[in-house]
Amino acid sequence: MTIQQIISQGVADAVKALYGIDADPAKISPSPTKKEFEGNLTVMVFPFLKASHKAPEQTGTEIGEWLVANTDAIEGFNVIKGFLNLSIAADFWRDRLEQIAADENFGFREATEESPLVMVEYSSPNTNKPLHLGHVRNNLLGNAVARILKANGNRVVKTNIVNDRGIHICKSMLAWQKWGEGATPESTGKKGDHLIGDFYVAFDKHFRAEVAEIMERENIEKEEAEKKSPLMAEAREMLRRWEQGDPEVRRLWEMMNEWVYAGFDETYKRMGVDFDKIYYESNTYLEGKELVEKGLAEGIFYRKDDGSVWADLTPDGLDHKLLLRADGTSVYMTQDIGTAKLRYLDFPIDRMIYVVGNEQNYHFQVLSLLLDKLGFKWGKDLVHFSYGMVELPEGKMKSREGTVVDADDLMDTMIADASEASADRLKELPAEEAADIARMVGLGALKYFLLKVDPRKNMLFNPKESIDFNGNTGPFLQYTYARIRSVLRKAGDINTAEIAKAHPNEKEIALIQKLGDFPAVVAEAGNSLSPALIANYCFDLAKEYNQFYHDYSILKESDESVKALRLELSSVVARTLRSAAGLLGIEMPERM
């Protein structure tokens, strides 16, 4: 049992013995005692006043006295108004440290065959351009959520839906035909996703120039000129040929998509994210059309006079939603319905979590209703993990396309900044090891900065600010970990037999108490789907340790029992930092 559980049960037993009432221990929640008061954990006594018929101070005193007399872990108390501050025996904390040290998976729960199967979808890129800054936050959030859910004993499947069809893909394909001169990733030395992104930009450049020329020549508005664009007409014709299965168009589509997939894979690997299953819109949209037609036949949906198919969601407080256009082509909603069907066939999902930005809140509200109407048992309870947008300070970084920040450029810059910031620290190391540490630090800075913020909020990412070895940053955590590992290497084996003789001081108790909080933090992060809780726990733990390290000697401590306790404490802090940071996808270097 954790100390919180011991106290909760103890208080329940106390009020039963003192006042004859049955209190639910689960509803008694000890919280850390405020720093200005003596004690480790605090319990509110207000809920028991009706039974005690006494003032808060007297009620707290009676409960405190009962706990000291009947609970070994509690050695003292004080009452401030209606708050009972409890002091935990030093020996309890020492024993607690040894319990934590003995549990290599402390804070994590193992999944069983009966554990819920949770699917997490994230990334969702288009194959007409590279991954950008928005994808970085999406991937890091999705990957962290999946890791946290797994740490809470769930079976987890990580999925990705690739948007590999549609007019945007045909624009890149047409531009390559017209102006590519047979360019390939090999001939240009470019990653495939970057190469295709360049042709998407080229199409837009020529299209805008063409529209401007039509507007001037025919003296018409932009919207009308766009409709008359021969270039856009060619792209639409290519899309029609693709949907009809034209062999030439399909071969070009497959070749260019393979280039993009290879580029994506390289970026994903570097970012440290992966997937158990990847779905492709080109395979799922037809499944969606079939389900919509089935829903139409069953009276779930309706057809308008122009042939388009709609869902009437007004009884659910929404509006009418288009599912198939008049020409029979599908919309994004149709694709998502088809993807849901394939996933349901592939996996017996208990819970589905979509990691998608908050601009799609309405889309997922509609999708949930439609899936429920079509009979997917988890449809009504699907979770849209809705997160805010991320931006960079203007001028801080350059974008490959001039409008968005390329993910590869961002990672390159972060690693270069980390290498520059840590040059003095790494100059004595072999070049290869120094480069690997700079990679860990740069990517750690990026991941921590994006994940420490409440995911629901919009945020501003400042690359320079993220690489600070003293602030609330990834490098601060990594430096703390590396510092501890250095101490442990110098110390050699820990004489664990001596620990039983030690009596931890106030600072050591605070650290052990913080370590003991880790399982509850992991559980709450899983319940609320918030990687930020893990990030902030890491920072608090690292900050607490660094204060301890500053105040107390470890290697030069003359008392062997105290030295052994501090080394064990340091070892467990390092392990917990590594485990917690690992949930965020952050690597910890052994030296810095």
C-alpha positions in Angstrom: 0.0 0.0 0.0 1.1 3.6 -0.7 1.3 6.0 2.2 -1.8 7.7 0.9 -3.7 4.4 1.0 -2.4 3.7 4.5 -3.7 7.1 5.7 -7.0 6.8 3.9 -7.7 3.5 5.5 -6.4 4.7 8.9 -8.7 7.7 8.9 -11.6 5.5 7.9 -10.8 3.2 10.8 -10.4 6.1 13.2 -13.8 7.7 12.5 -15.4 4.2 12.7 -13.8 3.7 16.1 -14.4 7.3 17.4 -17.7 8.2 15.9 -19.3 5.0 14.7 -19.6 5.9 11.1 -18.5 4.0 8.0 -16.3 6.2 5.7 -15.2 5.1 2.3 -11.4 5.2 2.2 -11.5 5.9 -1.6 -13.2 9.2 -0.8 -10.5 10.2 1.7 -7.7 11.9 -0.3 -4.5 12.9 1.6 -2.7 15.7 -0.1 0.9 17.0 0.4 1.2 19.3 3.4 1.8 22.9 2.5 5.5 23.9 2.9 4.7 26.5 5.6 3.3 23.8 7.9 4.9 20.8 9.6 4.0 17.4 8.2 4.0 15.3 5.1 0.4 14.7 4.2 -2.8 16.5 5.1 -6.4 15.3 5.5 -9.5 17.5 5.8 -11.7 16.7 8.7 -14.7 18.8 7.7 -16.6 15.7 6.3 -16.6 14.1 9.8 -17.9 17.1 11.8 -21.5 16.0 11.5 -20.6 12.7 13.1 -18.2 14.1 15.8 -20.5 17.0 16.9 -17.3 18.8 17.7 -15.2 21.7 16.4 -12.8 21.1 13.5 -9.7 21.5 15.8 -11.0 19.0 18.3 -12.1 16.5 15.7 -8.7 16.7 14.0 -6.9 16.2 17.3 -9.0 13.1 18.2 -8.4 11.5 14.7 -4.7 12.4 14.9 -4.2 10.9 18.4 -6.0 7.7 17.2 -3.7 7.4 14.1 -0.5 7.9 16.2 -1.6 5.2 18.6 -2.8 2.7 16.0 -0.8 3.3 12.8 2.9 2.6 12.8 3.7 4.9 9.8 2.4 8.0 11.6 4.5 9.5 14.4 3.0 12.9 14.9 0.4 15.4 13.8 -0.8 19.0 14.1 -4.1 20.6 13.4 -4.6 23.9 11.6 -8.3 24.8 11.7 -10.0 21.9 9.8 -6.8 20.4 8.4 -5.0 17.5 10.0 -1.3 17.5 9.1 0.4 14.1 9.6 4.1 13.5 10.0 5.2 10.1 8.8 7.9 8.1 10.6 11.4 8.4 9.0 11.8 4.6 9.1 8.6 4.2 7.0 10.2 6.4 4.3 13.4 4.4 4.4 11.5 1.1 4.0 9.4 2.7 1.3 12.6 3.6 -0.7 13.7 0.0 -0.5 10.3 -1.2 -1.7 10.5 1.2 -4.7 14.1 0.2 -5.5 13.1 -3.4 -5.6 10.4 -2.9 -8.1 11.9 -2.4 -11.6 8.5 -1.5 -13.1 7.4 0.8 -10.3 4.6 3.0 -11.5 3.7 0.8 -14.4 1.0 -1.9 -14.7 1.3 -4.9 -17.0 -1.5 -5.6 -19.5 -3.3 -9.0 -19.5 -5.5 -10.7 -22.1 -8.5 -9.2 -20.4 -7.1 -5.6 -20.4 -9.0 -3.1 -22.6 -7.8 -2.8 -26.2 -7.3 0.9 -27.0 -6.5 2.1 -30.5 -4.7 5.5 -30.8 -4.7 7.2 -34.2 -2.2 9.9 -34.9 -0.1 11.6 -37.6 -2.6 11.4 -40.6 -0.2 13.0 -43.2 -1.0 13.9 -46.8 1.3 12.4 -49.4 1.7 15.7 -51.3 4.2 17.3 -48.8 6.6 16.6 -45.9 5.6 16.4 -42.3 5.5 19.9 -40.7 5.5 21.4 -37.2 1.8 20.6 -36.7 2.5 17.0 -37.4 5.4 17.0 -34.9 3.1 18.0 -32.1 0.5 15.5 -33.3 3.0 12.6 -33.5 4.6 13.4 -30.1 1.2 13.7 -28.4 -0.1 10.5 -30.0 3.0 8.5 -29.2 3.1 9.8 -25.6 -0.6 9.0 -25.1 -0.1 5.5 -26.4 2.9 4.9 -24.1 1.0 6.3 -21.1 -2.1 4.1 -21.8 0.2 1.1 -22.0 1.9 2.0 -18.7 -1.6 1.9 -17.2 -2.1 -1.7 -18.2 -4.0 -1.3 -21.4 -3.4 -3.2 -24.6 -2.6 -0.5 -27.1 -2.6 -0.4 -31.0 -1.0 2.6 -32.6 -2.4 3.5 -36.0 -2.0 6.0 -38.8 -4.3 6.9 -41.6 -2.4 8.3 -44.7 -4.4 10.6 -46.9 -3.0 9.3 -50.2 -5.7 10.2 -52.7 -7.6 13.3 -53.8 -7.0 16.5 -55.8 -4.0 17.6 -53.7 -2.1 14.4 -54.7 -3.0 14.9 -58.3 -1.5 18.5 -58.2 1.9 17.1 -57.3 1.6 14.4 -59.9 0.7 16.8 -62.7 3.4 19.2 -61.7 6.0 16.4 -61.9 4.8 15.4 -65.3 4.9 19.0 -66.6 8.1 20.3 -65.0 9.8 17.4 -63.3 12.1 16.3 -66.1 12.2 12.8 -64.6 13.5 13.9 -61.3 13.7 11.2 -58.6 15.0 11.3 -55.0 18.1 9.6 -56.2 18.8 12.0 -59.0 18.2 15.1 -56.9 19.5 13.9 -53.6 16.3 14.9 -51.9 14.1 12.9 -49.5 11.1 11.7 -51.4 8.5 13.7 -49.3 10.5 16.9 -49.8 10.7 16.3 -53.6 7.0 15.8 -53.9 6.3 18.8 -51.7 8.4 20.9 -54.1 6.1 19.9 -57.0 3.0 20.7 -54.9 4.5 24.2 -54.4 5.3 24.4 -58.1 1.7 23.6 -59.1 0.4 26.3 -56.8 2.9 28.8 -58.2 1.9 28.1 -61.8 -1.8 28.0 -60.9 -1.7 31.4 -59.2 0.1 32.9 -62.1 -2.4 31.4 -64.5 -5.4 32.7 -62.5 -3.8 36.2 -62.4 -3.4 36.1 -66.2 -7.0 35.0 -66.7 -8.3 37.7 -64.3 -6.4 40.4 -66.2 -7.2 39.1 -69.7 -10.9 38.6 -69.1 -11.4 41.2 -66.4 -13.1 38.8 -64.0 -13.0 38.0 -60.3 -10.5 35.5 -58.8 -13.1 32.8 -58.0 -14.4 32.8 -61.6 -10.9 32.8 -63.0 -10.0 29.7 -60.9 -12.9 27.9 -62.4 -11.6 28.6 -65.9 -8.0 27.5 -65.1 -6.8 24.9 -67.6 -4.2 23.7 -65.1 -6.8 22.9 -62.4 -9.0 21.3 -65.1 -6.1 19.0 -65.9 -5.7 18.1 -62.2 -9.4 17.3 -61.9 -9.2 15.1 -65.0 -6.2 13.3 -63.5 -8.3 12.6 -60.4 -11.1 11.2 -62.5 -8.7 9.0 -64.3 -7.3 7.8 -61.0 -10.7 7.0 -59.7 -11.5 5.1 -62.9 -8.3 3.0 -62.4 -6.3 4.4 -65.3 -3.1 2.3 -65.4 -0.8 5.1 -66.4 -2.1 7.5 -63.7 -2.1 4.7 -61.1 1.6 3.8 -61.9 2.7 7.4 -61.5 0.7 7.6 -58.2 2.2 4.5 -56.8 5.8 5.6 -57.8 5.5 9.0 -56.2 3.7 7.7 -53.1 6.5 5.2 -52.5 9.0 8.1 -52.6 6.9 9.9 -50.0 6.5 6.8 -47.7 10.3 6.3 -47.6 10.7 10.0 -46.6 8.0 9.7 -43.9 9.6 6.6 -42.5 12.9 8.3 -42.1 11.3 11.3 -40.3 9.2 9.0 -38.0 12.3 7.0 -37.1 14.2 10.1 -36.3 11.4 11.5 -34.2 11.1 8.2 -32.3 7.5 7.3 -33.2 6.1 4.2 -34.9 2.8 2.5 -35.7 1.4 -1.0 -35.4 -0.9 -0.6 -38.4 -1.1 2.0 -41.2 -4.3 2.5 -43.1 -4.5 4.3 -46.5 -7.4 6.4 -47.6 -7.2 4.9 -51.1 -8.2 1.6 -49.5 -10.7 2.9 -46.9 -12.9 5.4 -48.9 -14.6 2.6 -50.9 -15.4 0.8 -47.7 -16.9 4.0 -46.5 -19.1 4.4 -49.6 -20.4 0.9 -49.1 -21.4 1.6 -45.5 -23.1 4.9 -46.6 -25.0 3.0 -49.3 -26.0 0.4 -46.7 -27.1 3.2 -44.3 -29.1 4.7 -47.2 -30.9 1.4 -47.9 -31.7 1.1 -44.2 -33.2 4.6 -43.9 -30.4 5.9 -41.7 -29.4 8.4 -44.4 -31.3 10.1 -47.3 -30.6 11.1 -50.9 -31.3 14.5 -52.3 -32.7 15.2 -55.8 -29.2 15.9 -57.1 -28.1 12.4 -56.1 -26.0 13.4 -53.1 -26.4 11.4 -49.8 -26.8 13.1 -46.5 -27.3 12.4 -42.8 -30.0 14.3 -40.9 -28.4 15.0 -37.5 -30.9 17.7 -36.4 -32.5 15.3 -33.8 -29.0 15.2 -32.2 -28.8 19.0 -32.1 -26.6 19.3 -35.2 -27.3 19.9 -38.9 -27.4 17.9 -42.1 -24.1 16.3 -43.1 -22.9 15.5 -46.6 -21.6 11.9 -47.0 -21.5 11.4 -50.8 -21.4 14.2 -53.4 -23.8 14.3 -56.3 -21.2 12.7 -58.6 -20.8 9.8 -56.1 -17.4 10.8 -54.8 -16.7 10.6 -51.1 -15.8 13.2 -48.5 -13.4 12.9 -45.5 -16.3 11.7 -43.4 -16.9 8.8 -45.7 -13.2 7.9 -45.5 -13.3 7.9 -41.7 -16.4 5.7 -41.7 -14.6 3.2 -44.0 -11.5 3.3 -41.9 -13.5 2.6 -38.8 -15.0 -0.5 -40.4 -11.6 -1.9 -41.4 -10.2 -1.2 -37.9 -13.2 -2.9 -36.3 -12.6 -6.0 -38.5 -8.9 -6.0 -37.7 -9.1 -5.4 -34.0 -11.8 -6.0 -31.3 -11.5 -2.3 -30.1 -12.8 -1.4 -26.7 -11.9 2.3 -27.1 -10.9 4.5 -30.0 -8.8 7.7 -29.5 -8.3 10.1 -32.4 -5.4 12.5 -31.9 -6.4 15.4 -34.2 -6.3 19.2 -33.8 -9.1 21.2 -32.3 -10.2 22.6 -35.7 -11.8 19.2 -36.3 -14.0 19.2 -33.1 -17.2 19.2 -35.1 -16.0 16.5 -37.5 -15.5 14.1 -34.7 -18.7 15.0 -33.0 -20.5 14.0 -36.3 -18.3 10.9 -36.8 -19.2 9.6 -33.3 -23.0 9.9 -34.1 -22.7 8.3 -37.5 -20.6 5.3 -36.3 -23.1 4.8 -33.5 -26.0 4.8 -36.0 -24.1 2.3 -38.2 -23.7 -0.1 -35.2 -20.1 0.3 -34.1 -20.3 -0.4 -30.4 -17.5 2.1 -29.5 -18.7 4.8 -31.9 -20.7 6.9 -29.4 -17.8 6.7 -26.9 -15.0 7.5 -29.3 -12.5 10.0 -27.9 -11.3 13.0 -29.9 -8.1 14.0 -28.3 -8.4 17.6 -29.3 -5.3 19.7 -29.0 -4.3 23.3 -29.7 -2.2 24.6 -32.5 1.6 25.3 -32.2 3.4 28.2 -33.8 6.9 29.6 -33.9 8.1 33.1 -33.2 8.3 34.8 -36.6 11.7 34.7 -38.1 13.1 32.2 -35.6 13.3 29.4 -38.2 12.9 29.2 -42.0 10.4 27.0 -43.7 11.2 25.0 -46.8 7.9 26.2 -48.4 7.9 29.6 -46.8 4.5 29.1 -45.1 5.0 26.0 -42.8 7.9 24.7 -40.7 9.3 21.5 -42.1 9.7 18.7 -39.4 13.1 17.7 -40.7 14.3 21.3 -40.8 13.0 21.7 -37.2 14.8 18.7 -35.9 18.0 19.7 -37.7 17.9 23.1 -36.1 17.2 21.7 -32.6 20.1 19.3 -32.8 22.4 22.0 -34.2 21.3 24.4 -31.3 21.9 21.6 -28.8 25.4 20.9 -30.2 26.3 24.6 -29.9 24.8 25.0 -26.4 26.6 21.9 -25.0 29.9 22.3 -26.9 31.9 22.9 -23.8 30.4 20.0 -21.9 31.0 17.6 -24.8 34.4 18.7 -26.1 36.2 15.9 -24.2 34.1 13.1 -25.6 34.7 11.2 -28.9 33.0 13.0 -31.8 30.5 10.2 -32.5 29.3 10.1 -28.8 29.1 13.9 -28.7 27.0 13.9 -31.8 24.6 11.3 -30.4 24.3 13.2 -27.1 23.5 16.4 -29.1 20.9 14.5 -31.0 19.3 13.3 -27.7 19.4 16.8 -26.2 18.0 18.6 -29.2 15.1 16.1 -29.7 14.6 15.9 -26.0 14.3 19.7 -25.8 11.8 19.7 -28.7 9.6 16.9 -27.2 9.6 18.2 -23.7 8.7 21.7 -24.7 5.8 20.6 -26.9 4.5 18.1 -24.3 4.8 20.0 -21.1 2.0 22.3 -22.1 -1.7 21.3 -21.5 -2.5 19.7 -24.9 -5.8 21.6 -25.2 -4.0 24.9 -25.3 -2.5 26.7 -28.3 1.2 27.3 -27.7 4.2 29.2 -29.0 7.3 27.1 -29.4 10.6 28.9 -29.0 13.5 26.7 -30.0 16.2 28.7 -28.3 14.2 28.9 -25.0 13.7 25.1 -25.1 17.5 24.4 -24.9 18.2 25.6 -21.4 20.1 23.4 -18.9 18.6 25.2 -15.9 14.9 25.9 -16.7 11.8 23.7 -17.1 13.2 22.0 -20.1 14.2 18.6 -21.5 17.9 19.3 -21.2 17.5 20.1 -17.5 16.0 16.6 -17.0 18.7 15.0 -19.1 21.5 16.9 -17.3 20.1 15.8 -13.9 20.0 12.2 -15.0 23.5 12.3 -16.4 24.7 14.0 -13.2 23.3 11.1 -11.1 24.7 8.5 -13.4 28.1 10.1 -13.0 27.8 9.9 -9.2 26.8 6.3 -9.3 29.7 5.3 -11.6 32.1 6.9 -9.2 30.5 5.2 -6.2 30.6 1.7 -7.6 28.4 -0.9 -5.8 26.0 0.3 -3.2 26.3 -1.3 0.2 22.5 -1.9 0.5 22.9 -3.7 3.9 23.8 -0.4 5.5 20.6 1.3 4.4 18.6 -0.4 7.2 20.6 1.6 9.7 19.8 5.0 8.1 17.2 7.5 9.2 16.4 9.8 6.3 16.3 13.5 6.9 13.7 16.0 5.8 15.1 16.5 2.3 15.5 12.8 1.7 12.0 12.2 2.9 10.6 14.8 0.5 12.4 13.0 -2.4 11.1 9.6 -1.4 7.6 11.0 -1.1 7.9 12.5 -4.6 9.1 9.1 -5.9 6.1 7.5 -4.2 3.8 9.8 -6.1 4.9 8.4 -9.5 2.2 5.6 -9.8 -0.6 8.1 -9.1 0.8 10.6 -11.6 1.0 7.9 -14.3 -2.6 6.8 -13.5 -3.9 10.4 -13.6 -2.1 11.0 -16.9 -3.8 7.9 -18.3 -7.2 9.0 -17.0 -6.9 12.5 -18.4 -4.8 11.7 -21.4 -2.3 14.4 -20.4 1.4 13.9 -21.2 1.8 17.3 -19.5 1.3 15.7 -16.1 4.2 13.4 -16.7 6.4 16.3 -18.0 5.7 18.4 -14.9 6.3 15.5 -12.6 9.7 15.0 -14.2 10.6 18.6 -13.7 9.4 18.6 -10.0 11.4 15.5 -9.3 14.6 16.8 -11.0 14.3 20.1 -9.2 13.8 18.4 -5.9 16.9 16.2 -6.5 19.1 19.1 -7.6 18.3 20.9 -4.4 19.1 17.8 -2.4 22.4 17.4 -4.3 23.3 21.0 -3.6 22.6 20.7 0.1 24.1 17.3 1.0 27.3 15.4 0.2 26.9 11.9 -1.3 30.3 10.5 -2.2 32.1 12.3 0.6 29.6 11.3 3.3 31.5 9.6 6.2 28.5 7.7 7.6 28.3 4.6 5.5 24.6 4.1 6.2 23.7 7.6 5.2 25.9 7.3 2.1 24.3 4.1 1.1 20.8 5.6 1.5 21.7 8.6 -0.6 23.2 6.5 -3.3 20.1 4.2 -3.4 17.9 7.3 -3.4 19.9 8.8 -6.3 19.7 5.5 -8.2 15.9 5.4 -7.9 15.5 9.0 -8.9 17.6 8.4 -12.0 15.5 5.3 -12.9 12.2 7.1 -12.3 13.4 10.1 -14.4 14.3 7.7 -17.2 11.0 5.8 -17.0 8.9 9.0 -16.9 10.8 10.7 -19.7 10.5 7.5 -21.7 6.7 7.9 -21.6 7.3 11.2 -23.5 9.7 9.5 -25.9 12.7 11.3 -24.5 16.0 9.5 -24.3 18.4 10.0 -21.4 22.2 10.3 -22.1 24.5 8.6 -19.6 26.9 11.5 -19.7 26.7 15.2 -20.7 
